Amino acid sequence: MSKLLDLYNPDQFESIGKELITFLSDYLRKATADKIPVNNYKDPELALSSWKEFMKKDASLIDYFKKVIEDSIHLHNPNYMGHQVSAPAPLAAFGGLISDLLNNGMAVYEMGGASNPLEKMATDLICQAAGYDENSAGFMTSGGTLANLTALITARSVKTNVWDEGNSNQKLGIMVSEQAHYSVDRAARIMGLGSEGIIKLPVGDDYSVLAQKLTEKLEEAEANGIHVFAIVSSSCSTSTGSYDEIEAFKEFAQMNNIWLHVDGAHGGSAIFSKKYKHLLKGVEKADSFIVDCHKMMMTPTLCTAVLYKNRAHTLATFRQKAEYLFDESEQYDWHNSGKRTFECTKLMMSIKMMAIVRHSGAEVFEELVDTLYDNAAKFAQIIDDDPMFELALQPQANIICFRLITDSPDEVNSRIRQKILEEGKFYIVQTILNGHVYLRTSIMNPLTTEHHFHNLLKEIKRISYIQIQQTM
Ligand SMILES: Cc1ncc(COP(=O)(O)O)c(C=O)c1O
């Protein structure tokens, strides 16, 4: 058989697939029980040369996949407490396999006969949980960064004439927390707003925006000749998991004819929780809202919902104003998703999220949020009770920033984080708050419990003790 035809052989697909599923299942058993280190960190140059060596060897495809796994970080290990990416529900990964195999590009209906309806159902489900009414709609896109850019372009199309006239004769701006994710800053710069057009809002001790400063900041911007067309609420912020007050933002936005966008990439899924949805109070009044299903909804990357209170606005982003102001009685062609997204061809992302809904029901998202936020609160309490550590702030979400108390905390905590990375037993990150280094953990895996929190603190103490011995 020619090499080309061999690649398309279904029998081979089946035999390698069966072997791989057995291997992956065993891998999952080990990872979830902490029987393999969370990380196998290597210097980047070493990693590259080891892959070059491997590709020269005579090895099977299964060996290749095994090496991919070996050299990757293991999010299903409960000692993973680092960046905000979900430990995906393993069953949802089958959706990824199907998406990759069928390769239905989705941009037009006939290229996504299953994925377009499922995308509508997935986004309608999130709209409903947010409290939007039947006039709302959304779509999926490839990540929170692209989602923020998409929503801000929509805001500019609706609130200004830039889509038709360009922005050479006016200075435009957006208002956003100084703690916002960098993707908002990046989106503003891509849109040509420049540094001056990014009006940074100051935060208080809990790292949420001081809502009483909004008017003052707008007046300052206007005095500099900037026309502010949008304000962004971080719901929650990336570094500390702090939620801005959406209701105060909405009142301000309404008074000043400004678009309100809610960046719920991380914390937006709290809308599914009766216990925590108060953190997003007022989100149902936001003009646009994004949620990363690959962060807090157990969906494999990438899968981000971009939602609009007014579904007509889904067509405003890339169209001329006159075109999106279609008569509401005309057909609303949700099924041609490419009109609304940056992507033309895109993954069948919703089939992964809807696989979770099909298998467990949407209630499982509430269980996840409650588990992760409750566990984070327990971890914060454990830290608070230990005189060797201090919290940067009481967490509102599942992100906890803390540090070991020492004479030179920045240097010591930074070295601790590096050592943890290299040793691979745990995975945590670090952040800078008010100019100081803090260890930062995001509790993303529902299997991470108090036992792992105690072990992490023990490990930090052990590393710091060894470091003290070495400097003596
Ligand atoms: C608040 C917030 N917005 C946007 C993003 C970007 O999302 P993505 O990584 O999916 O592009 C992140 C990522 O951590 C985030 O925390």
The ligand as a Gaussian input file, in Angstrom:
#p B3LYP/6-31G(d) Opt

LIG

0 1
 C       -9.695000      37.600000      32.573000
 C       -9.092000      36.954000      31.361000
 N       -9.420000      37.414000      30.139000
 C       -8.900000      36.867000      29.026000
 C       -8.019000      35.815000      29.095000
 C       -7.455000      35.237000      27.827000
 O       -8.062000      34.032000      27.551000
 P       -7.408000      32.942000      26.570000
 O       -6.207000      32.414000      27.301000
 O       -8.481000      31.936000      26.386000
 O       -7.040000      33.647000      25.306000
 C       -7.651000      35.302000      30.349000
 C       -6.690000      34.187000      30.458000
 O       -6.236000      33.810000      31.510000
 C       -8.218000      35.881000      31.522000
 O       -7.927000      35.424000      32.735000

